[in-house]
Amino acid sequence: MSRCTAISRAPEGNVDLSAYRNVDAWLCRVKALPRFVPFAQTKIGLAA
């Protein structure tokens, strides 16, 4: 769980995760957990 934050914010550092479908699926499962509190999204890096 501790890696969730860093990995989910990777696109802000211009790290493309699109080739890692399993990572994206894992992040979706984490975000679907009860009491999950998401971070505010920013428009920088690949997220822009």
Secondary structure by P-SEA (a helix, b strand, c coil): ccaaaaaaacccccccccccaaaaaaaaaaaacccccccccccccccc
